[in-house]
């Protein structure tokens, strides 16, 4: 049954988008006013940088506990709890200003002078000379300055830091959301790619739609964006409470819908008998030991050291006189101007980013492929971040460069998520949430380190050279991150889960559990080995004179008879003929280790000549064989007799130095007796 006329999985995905936007409002929507609001609280540049550091440092903890809670109590419970916590965090940050207010002071202006300093239209020179004063504004009458006492109270800063910590503790929803979307979308990879792209696009749409609103409402108070975020969190809680469904509920509803679609009176497919089995070890290496995921973790660190510049360096850059945002009569007005300009400059960036990450990426990647599209985006973004400082001296310069950066980021990011999630679902199916969370540690680490690095480079003084160096470092980090992404994705493309893309998910899991090479790679190696065995002068040369016609005939005959045609009927067709014909081949050519593997996985199908003494007992008592072909073994056939026909023209078995030819066997029993 659907909700609002939509299937359950679509409604749940919409709820994911809502929760995702609310979670990111604390960084994206409030980003344009973070620096001015911190200055209003009396924070220094290093303290403002610590707002980001604390938020993302505590978020590391949320990435640990939140996926585990989602696995135990369900994604719905986890998302509601996270959204409530984020709403509380936004309220704490909004009311931090009430703990930072100092007493107002009125300073009289006598004959245009205050403390020997002439007051004209520029109070910036007068403010530093006034003792005990933090900020001043010229009264409209011109006869006095309305100032705030420099009481040195840092309570507002500490409350803000507490709010940022709470936001971080409940802000680790990204890996949970991605693993949930993966669970309800696969095996349809196109649907997964579309949904992850939309999930990312929602964030970008929120940036360019909400950023100017954030700057505009700051005119009535720099704290208002946090109040709006808290209200949005309340709406998201109600929406998720009524419309969000866990993946198991969605899968059960889909299965019930398929069952209802079977016409009355039609024969339903037989239910498999219960199979007792022991839980096996998780397939593939641990996510925390996976070199591909570790490379991606480091790539995220460098990338988000750069991304954090948008929240820290961009507002600080706009405080330089070149951009014309300084109000000579009011520091408060200057902060409001900077907040508004930061929101406005995000609009072209967000619009271009949104268009390129959806339509642009799909169109371009369809012509040149995902990786080539990501390469173009990574190079564009890296170059643009490097030149923010040296190339932007006016507001339109900054808007233009920021827009081009949106092109690069929009072409780079959409290709990361789907490919990474597809790899995780194949390489770590039992630990999907943990595998999704591991690269997110890099994101948090980058957002922690970025503001600290940038704050140390820029300092509290207004030095354009230091600002230019900070942007150059950010661009370099973006380039390093892009190169690490390229390295990790090259290894992913060579991985079994991608090289065996035509296999089912079950077959991929079995291939990884048995430490199989990619099928194409194995075939190429065997071809190269055969060539080496028949080539004179090679270390693998076996002495067979391939130039001799009779030798060629014998070699071709041996190869042909070494790989007999197996039966085409499979368990999916209701037949065990494939395994029975395979058993003859394994019995003839396998080692004791291979025979033991066969008995463990397919105990109800004997190996002719190997299991002849206990074959009847195994067949009668066999339960639940594991499929080595990738389908499901029909356990209802386990107790049948040896009358299954197997098509083999001859069976050869080495005896001494000769090879004996046996006539065709019409059944497994006669075949076993003949051997």
C-alpha positions in Angstrom: 0.0 0.0 0.0 1.3 3.4 -0.9 1.2 6.7 0.9 -0.1 10.0 -0.6 -0.7 8.0 -3.8 3.0 7.1 -4.1 4.8 3.8 -3.5 6.3 3.4 0.0 9.9 3.5 -1.2 9.3 6.8 -3.0 7.7 8.4 0.0 10.5 7.1 2.3 13.0 8.6 -0.2 11.3 12.0 0.0 11.5 11.8 3.8 15.2 11.1 3.4 15.6 14.3 1.3 13.7 16.3 4.0 15.9 15.0 6.8 19.0 15.5 4.7 18.2 19.2 4.1 17.4 19.8 7.8 20.6 18.1 8.9 22.6 20.3 6.5 20.8 23.6 7.3 23.0 23.9 10.4 26.0 24.3 8.1 24.7 25.4 4.7 21.8 27.7 5.6 23.5 29.3 8.6 26.9 29.5 6.9 26.6 33.0 5.4 25.9 34.5 8.9 28.3 32.3 11.0 31.2 34.7 10.9 29.2 37.9 11.5 27.2 36.2 14.2 30.4 35.0 15.9 31.8 38.6 15.8 28.6 39.8 17.4 29.2 37.3 20.2 32.6 38.8 20.7 34.5 35.8 19.2 37.9 36.1 17.7 38.9 34.6 14.3 40.3 31.5 16.0 37.2 31.2 18.1 35.0 31.4 15.0 37.1 28.7 13.4 36.5 26.6 16.5 32.7 26.7 15.8 33.3 24.5 12.8 36.0 22.4 14.4 33.8 21.5 17.4 30.8 20.8 15.3 32.6 18.3 13.0 34.8 16.9 15.8 31.7 15.7 17.7 30.1 14.6 14.5 32.7 11.8 14.4 31.0 10.3 17.4 27.7 10.5 15.7 29.0 8.6 12.7 30.0 5.8 15.1 26.7 5.5 17.2 24.2 6.4 14.6 24.7 3.6 12.0 24.8 1.1 14.9 21.5 2.4 16.3 20.0 2.3 12.8 21.0 -1.4 12.5 19.4 -2.2 15.9 16.3 0.0 16.1 15.7 0.9 12.5 16.5 3.9 10.3 13.2 5.6 11.1 13.8 5.8 14.9 17.4 7.0 14.3 16.3 9.7 11.9 13.6 11.1 14.2 16.0 11.1 17.1 18.6 12.9 15.0 16.2 15.5 13.8 15.0 16.3 17.3 18.5 16.7 18.5 19.4 18.9 15.6 16.4 21.1 16.3 17.5 21.5 20.0 21.0 22.4 18.8 19.7 25.1 16.5 17.8 26.7 19.4 20.8 26.7 21.6 22.9 28.5 18.9 20.1 31.0 18.2 19.8 32.1 21.9 23.6 32.3 22.4 23.3 36.0 21.7 21.3 36.5 24.9 24.4 35.4 26.9 26.8 37.9 25.1 25.0 41.2 25.7 27.0 43.9 27.5 25.7 47.2 28.9 25.1 50.0 26.3 27.2 53.2 26.6 26.5 56.6 25.1 29.6 58.7 24.3 29.1 62.4 23.7 30.6 64.0 20.6 31.9 67.5 21.5 32.6 69.8 18.5 33.1 66.8 16.3 35.7 65.2 18.5 35.7 62.2 20.9 38.9 61.8 23.0 40.8 63.9 20.6 39.7 62.0 17.6 37.7 63.8 15.0 34.4 62.0 14.1 33.3 62.3 10.5 31.5 59.7 8.4 34.1 57.1 9.3 34.0 55.9 12.9 36.5 53.1 12.3 39.4 55.3 13.4 37.5 56.4 16.6 36.5 53.0 17.9 39.9 51.7 18.8 40.7 54.8 20.7 37.7 54.6 23.0 38.6 52.7 26.2 36.2 50.0 27.4 34.2 50.0 24.2 33.6 47.1 21.9 31.6 48.6 19.1 30.0 52.0 18.3 27.5 53.4 15.9 27.0 57.1 15.2 23.6 58.3 16.5 21.4 59.8 13.7 21.6 63.2 15.5 25.4 63.1 15.1 25.8 64.3 18.7 26.8 61.0 20.2 28.0 57.5 19.7 25.9 54.5 20.7 28.5 52.0 22.0 28.6 48.6 23.7 30.7 48.1 26.8 33.7 45.9 26.2 32.8 43.7 29.2 34.9 40.8 28.1 32.1 38.3 28.6 32.6 35.1 26.6 29.5 33.3 27.8 27.8 33.7 24.4 30.8 32.1 22.7 30.7 29.1 25.1 27.0 28.7 24.6 27.5 28.8 20.8 30.2 26.1 21.1 27.8 24.0 23.2 25.2 24.3 20.5 27.6 23.4 17.8 28.7 20.3 19.8 25.1 19.2 20.1 24.5 19.7 16.4 27.5 17.6 15.7 26.4 14.8 18.0 23.1 14.4 16.1 24.5 15.3 12.6 25.9 12.0 11.4 22.9 11.1 9.2 24.7 11.0 5.9 26.0 7.4 5.9 22.7 6.1 7.4 20.7 7.9 4.6 23.0 6.6 1.9 22.9 3.0 3.1 19.1 3.2 3.4 18.7 4.5 -0.1 21.0 1.8 -1.3 19.0 -0.9 0.4 15.6 0.2 -1.1 17.1 0.9 -4.6 19.4 -2.0 -5.4 19.6 -4.2 -7.5 18.4 -1.3 -9.8 21.7 0.6 -10.1 20.2 3.2 -12.4 17.6 4.0 -9.7 20.3 4.1 -7.0 22.4 6.5 -9.1 19.3 8.7 -9.7 18.3 8.8 -6.1 21.8 9.6 -4.7 22.1 12.3 -7.3 18.8 13.8 -6.2 19.9 13.5 -2.6 23.0 15.5 -3.4 21.0 18.0 -5.6 18.6 18.7 -2.8 21.6 20.0 -0.8 22.7 22.2 -3.7 19.2 23.4 -4.3 19.0 24.3 -0.6 22.2 26.3 -0.9 21.2 28.6 -3.7 17.5 28.8 -2.5 18.1 29.3 1.2 21.5 31.1 1.3 20.1 34.5 0.1 17.1 34.1 2.5 19.6 33.6 5.3 21.5 36.8 4.4 18.2 38.7 3.9 16.6 37.8 7.3 19.9 38.6 9.0 18.9 42.3 8.7 16.3 41.6 11.5 18.8 39.6 13.5 21.8 37.5 12.8 20.3 34.7 15.0 17.2 34.2 12.9 18.6 31.6 10.5 19.1 29.2 13.4 15.5 29.8 14.6 14.3 29.0 11.0 16.4 25.8 11.0 14.8 24.7 14.3 11.3 25.2 12.9 12.3 23.1 9.8 13.6 20.4 12.1 10.2 20.3 13.8 8.4 19.9 10.4 10.9 17.1 9.4 10.1 15.2 12.7 6.4 15.2 11.9 6.9 14.2 8.3 9.2 11.3 9.1 6.9 10.1 11.9 4.0 9.7 9.6 5.6 8.8 6.2 9.0 7.2 6.8 9.3 3.4 6.6 12.2 1.1 7.3 13.6 -0.9 4.5 12.3 -4.2 5.8 8.8 -2.9 5.9 9.1 -1.6 2.3 10.5 -4.9 1.1 7.7 -6.8 2.9 5.0 -4.6 1.3 6.5 -5.1 -2.1 6.6 -8.8 -1.7 2.9 -8.8 -0.5 2.0 -6.7 -3.6 3.7 -9.3 -5.9 1.9 -12.1 -4.1 -1.5 -10.4 -4.5 -0.7 -10.0 -8.2 -0.8 -13.8 -8.7 -4.2 -14.8 -10.3 -6.5 -16.8 -8.1 -6.1 -20.5 -8.7 -2.6 -20.2 -10.2 0.1 -22.4 -8.8 2.4 -20.4 -6.6 6.1 -21.2 -6.6 6.9 -23.8 -4.0 8.4 -22.5 -0.8 11.8 -23.8 -0.1 12.2 -26.1 2.9 13.9 -24.7 6.0 17.6 -25.1 5.8 19.6 -25.2 9.0 22.9 -23.4 8.4 25.7 -21.8 10.4 26.3 -18.1 9.9 29.4 -17.6 7.9 32.0 -14.8 8.2 31.3 -11.5 6.5 32.2 -11.5 2.8 35.3 -9.5 1.8 37.7 -7.7 4.1 36.6 -5.5 7.0 35.7 -2.0 5.9 38.3 -0.6 8.2 41.0 -2.7 6.5 39.8 -2.1 2.9 42.6 -0.1 1.1 40.1 1.4 -1.3 37.9 2.8 1.5 41.0 4.1 3.4 42.2 5.9 0.3 38.8 7.5 -0.1 38.9 8.5 3.6 42.1 10.5 3.0 40.6 11.9 -0.2 37.6 13.2 1.7 40.0 14.8 4.3 41.8 16.9 1.7 38.7 17.7 -0.2 36.8 19.0 2.8 39.7 21.0 4.1 39.0 22.9 0.9 35.2 22.9 1.2 35.4 24.4 4.7 36.8 27.5 3.1 33.4 28.4 1.8 32.2 28.7 5.5 35.3 30.4 6.8 37.3 32.2 4.2 34.5 33.5 2.0 32.9 35.8 4.6 36.3 36.9 5.8 37.3 37.8 2.2 34.2 40.0 1.8 35.2 42.1 4.9 38.1 43.6 2.8 37.4 47.2 1.6 37.8 46.1 -2.0 34.2 44.7 -2.0 32.6 47.9 -0.7 30.6 46.3 2.1 32.1 48.3 5.0 29.6 50.7 6.6 31.7 53.6 8.1 29.1 54.4 10.7 28.2 50.9 12.0 30.0 47.7 12.7 26.6 46.0 13.0 25.6 47.2 9.5 28.9 45.9 8.2 28.2 42.4 9.5 24.8 42.4 8.1 26.2 43.5 4.7 28.7 40.7 4.8 26.1 38.1 5.7 23.8 39.3 2.9 26.6 39.4 0.3 27.7 35.9 1.3 24.2 34.6 0.8 23.9 36.4 -2.6 27.2 35.1 -3.9 26.0 31.6 -3.1 23.1 31.9 -5.5 25.0 31.6 -8.9 27.2 29.0 -7.4 24.3 26.9 -6.2 22.3 27.3 -9.4 25.2 26.2 -11.6 26.1 23.5 -9.2 22.5 22.2 -9.2 22.2 22.2 -13.0 25.6 20.6 -13.5 25.1 17.9 -10.9 21.8 16.8 -12.4 21.3 17.5 -16.1 24.9 18.5 -16.9 26.5 15.4 -15.3 24.0 13.0 -16.9 24.4 14.5 -20.4 28.2 14.8 -20.3 28.8 11.4 -18.6 26.6 9.8 -21.1 29.0 10.9 -23.8 32.4 10.6 -22.2 31.8 8.4 -19.1 31.5 9.1 -15.4 35.3 9.1 -14.7 36.2 11.5 -17.5 33.4 13.8 -16.3 34.7 13.7 -12.8 38.2 14.5 -14.0 37.0 17.6 -15.8 35.1 18.7 -12.7 38.0 18.0 -10.3 40.5 20.1 -12.4 38.1 23.0 -12.7 37.3 23.1 -9.0 41.0 22.8 -8.0 42.1 25.7 -10.3 39.2 28.0 -9.2 39.9 27.5 -5.5 43.5 28.5 -6.0 42.6 31.9 -7.5 39.9 33.2 -5.2 42.4 35.4 -3.4 44.4 36.8 -6.3 41.7 37.1 -9.0 38.8 38.6 -6.9 39.0 42.3 -6.1 35.3 43.2 -6.8 32.1 41.5 -6.0 31.3 40.4 -9.6 34.8 38.8 -9.8 33.9 36.7 -6.8 30.5 35.8 -8.1 32.0 34.7 -11.5 34.8 32.5 -9.9 32.3 31.1 -7.5 30.0 30.1 -10.3 32.8 28.4 -12.2 33.6 26.5 -9.0 30.0 25.3 -9.0 30.6 23.8 -12.5 33.6 21.9 -11.3 32.0 20.6 -8.0 28.8 19.7 -9.9 30.7 17.5 -12.3 32.9 15.9 -9.7 30.6 15.0 -6.8 27.6 13.1 -8.4 29.9 10.4 -9.7 31.3 9.6 -6.3 28.3 8.5 -4.4 26.7 5.9 -6.7 29.9 4.2 -7.6 31.0 4.1 -4.0 27.7 2.7 -2.8 27.7 0.0 -5.5 31.2 -1.0 -4.4 30.2 -1.1 -0.8 27.1 -3.2 -1.5 29.2 -5.8 -3.3 32.3 -5.7 -1.2 30.7 -5.3 2.3 27.1 -6.5 2.0 27.0 -7.4 5.7 28.5 -4.1 6.9 27.0 -1.7 4.5 26.3 1.1 7.0 29.9 0.9 8.4 31.4 0.9 4.9 29.3 3.9 4.0 30.4 5.7 7.2 34.1 5.1 6.9 34.7 7.8 4.2 32.5 10.1 6.1 35.2 10.1 8.9 37.4 11.8 6.3 34.7 14.4 5.7 34.5 15.2 9.4 38.2 15.3 9.8 38.5 17.7 6.8 35.9 20.0 8.3 37.7 19.8 11.7 41.2 20.6 10.3 40.1 23.1 7.6 39.0 26.0 9.8 42.0 25.6 12.1 44.4 25.6 9.2 42.7 28.6 7.5 42.4 30.5 10.8 46.1 30.0 11.5 47.1 31.3 8.0 44.7 34.3 7.9 45.1 35.4 11.6 43.1 38.2 13.2 44.7 41.0 11.1 43.4 42.1 7.7 46.2 41.0 5.5 45.4 40.3 1.8 48.6 38.3 1.2 47.8 35.9 4.0 44.3 35.6 2.6 45.6 34.7 -0.9 47.9 32.1 0.6 45.0 30.5 2.4 43.0 30.1 -0.8 46.0 28.7 -2.6 46.4 26.1 0.1 42.7 25.2 -0.2 43.0 24.7 -4.0 46.0 22.5 -3.5 44.1 20.4 -1.0 41.2 20.0 -3.5 43.8 18.9 -6.2 45.3 16.3 -3.8 41.8 15.0 -2.9 40.8 14.7 -6.6 44.0 12.7 -7.3 43.3 10.3 -4.4 39.7 9.9 -5.7 41.1 9.0 -9.1 43.4 6.4 -7.6 40.7 4.8 -5.5 38.2 4.7 -8.4 40.8 3.1 -10.7 41.1 0.3 -8.1 37.4 0.0 -7.8 37.0 -0.5 -11.5 39.5 -3.4 -11.3 37.6 -4.9 -8.4 35.6 -8.1 -8.6 32.4 -6.3 -8.0 32.9 -4.3 -11.2 34.7 -6.7 -13.4 31.9 -9.2 -12.7 29.1 -6.7 -13.3 27.1 -9.3 -15.2 26.9 -11.6 -12.2 24.1 -11.6 -9.7 24.7 -10.2 -6.3 24.8 -13.8 -4.9 27.4 -14.8 -7.4 29.5 -11.7 -6.6 29.4 -12.6 -2.9 30.5 -16.2 -3.6 33.3 -14.9 -5.9 34.6 -12.7 -3.2 34.3 -15.3 -0.5 36.3 -17.8 -2.6 38.9 -15.1 -3.3 38.2 -15.3 -7.0 39.9 -13.1 -9.6 37.8 -11.1 -12.0 36.6 -13.5 -14.6 38.1 -11.6 -17.6 41.4 -11.3 -15.8 41.5 -15.1 -15.1 40.7 -16.0 -18.7 43.5 -13.6 -19.9 45.9 -15.2 -17.5 45.0 -18.7 -18.6 45.4 -17.8 -22.3 48.8 -16.3 -21.5 49.8 -19.4 -19.6 48.8 -21.7 -22.5 50.8 -19.6 -24.9 53.9 -19.7 -22.6 53.6 -23.5 -22.3 53.6 -24.0 -26.0 56.3 -21.4 -26.9 59.9 -22.5 -27.1 62.3 -20.5 -25.0 59.7 -19.6 -22.4 60.2 -20.7 -18.8 56.9 -22.4 -18.9 57.6 -24.3 -22.1 56.6 -28.0 -21.7 58.5 -29.4 -24.7 55.5 -30.1 -26.9 56.5 -29.3 -30.5 53.5 -27.1 -31.5 54.9 -26.9 -35.1 54.2 -30.6 -35.6 50.8 -31.3 -37.1 50.1 -34.5 -35.1 51.2 -32.7 -31.9 48.7 -29.9 -32.7 45.9 -32.4 -33.2 46.7 -34.1 -29.8 47.0 -30.7 -28.0 43.6 -29.6 -29.4 42.1 -32.9 -28.5 43.4 -32.8 -24.9 42.1 -29.2 -24.4 38.7 -30.1 -25.8 38.3 -33.2 -23.6 39.6 -31.5 -20.5 36.6 -29.2 -20.5 33.6 -31.2 -21.5 30.2 -29.5 -22.1 28.3 -29.3 -18.9 24.5 -29.7 -18.8 22.6 -26.5 -19.5 19.8 -27.2 -17.1 20.3 -25.4 -13.8 18.4 -25.3 -10.4 16.5 -22.3 -11.7 15.1 -24.6 -14.3 14.1 -27.2 -11.6 17.0 -29.5 -12.5 20.2 -30.6 -10.8 21.7 -31.8 -14.1 24.3 -29.0 -14.1 25.7 -30.0 -10.7 25.6 -33.7 -11.6 27.7 -33.2 -14.7 30.0 -30.9 -12.8 30.4 -33.5 -10.1 32.0 -35.9 -12.7 34.5 -33.3 -13.8 35.4 -32.4 -10.1 35.8 -36.0 -9.2 38.1 -36.7 -12.1 40.3 -33.6 -11.9 40.0 -32.2 -8.3 42.2 -32.6 -5.4 41.2 -33.8 -1.9 40.7 -30.1 -1.0 38.3 -29.6 -3.9 36.5 -32.8 -3.0 36.1 -31.6 0.6 34.8 -28.3 -0.6 32.2 -30.1 -2.7 31.0 -32.3 0.1 30.6 -29.2 2.3 28.6 -27.2 -0.2 26.7 -29.9 -2.1 26.6 -32.9 0.2 23.5 -34.4 -1.6 25.3 -34.7 -4.9 28.0 -37.4 -4.8 31.3 -37.3 -6.6 31.4 -40.4 -8.8 34.2 -42.8 -7.9 35.1 -40.7 -4.8 31.9 -40.9 -2.8 30.7 -44.3 -4.1 30.7 -46.0 -0.7 28.6 -43.4 1.1 26.7 -41.7 -1.7 23.3 -43.3 -0.8 23.6 -42.1 2.8 24.5 -38.6 1.8 21.6 -38.3 -0.7 19.0 -39.5 1.9 20.3 -37.3 4.7 21.3 -34.2 2.8 19.8 -30.9 3.8 20.3 -27.4 2.5 23.2 -27.2 0.0 24.8 -23.9 -0.6 24.7 -22.8 -4.3 28.1 -22.6 -6.0 26.5 -21.4 -9.2 24.8 -18.4 -7.9 21.1 -19.6 -7.7 19.3 -21.6 -5.0 19.6 -25.4 -4.8 16.3 -27.2 -4.8 16.5 -29.1 -1.5 13.3 -30.9 -2.4 15.3 -32.9 -4.9 17.9 -33.9 -2.3 16.4 -37.3 -1.6 16.1 -38.6 -5.1 17.8 -41.7 -6.4 20.7 -42.0 -8.9 18.6 -42.1 -12.0 19.3 -38.5 -13.2 20.6 -38.7 -16.7 24.0 -37.1 -17.5 25.1 -36.5 -21.0 28.8 -37.3 -21.4 30.2 -38.9 -24.5 33.3 -40.4 -22.8 35.0 -40.5 -19.4 38.8 -40.7 -19.2 40.7 -41.5 -16.2 44.5 -41.8 -15.9 45.8 -45.2 -15.1 49.5 -45.4 -14.9 50.9 -43.9 -18.1 47.9 -44.7 -20.2 44.4 -43.3 -20.6 41.4 -45.6 -20.7 38.3 -44.7 -22.6 34.9 -45.8 -21.1 31.6 -45.9 -22.9 28.8 -43.4 -22.2 27.1 -43.8 -18.8 23.3 -43.2 -18.7 23.1 -42.4 -15.0 25.2 -41.1 -12.1 25.1 -44.6 -10.6 26.3 -46.4 -13.7 28.8 -43.6 -14.2 30.2 -44.1 -10.7 30.4 -47.9 -11.1 32.2 -47.5 -14.4 34.8 -45.3 -12.9 
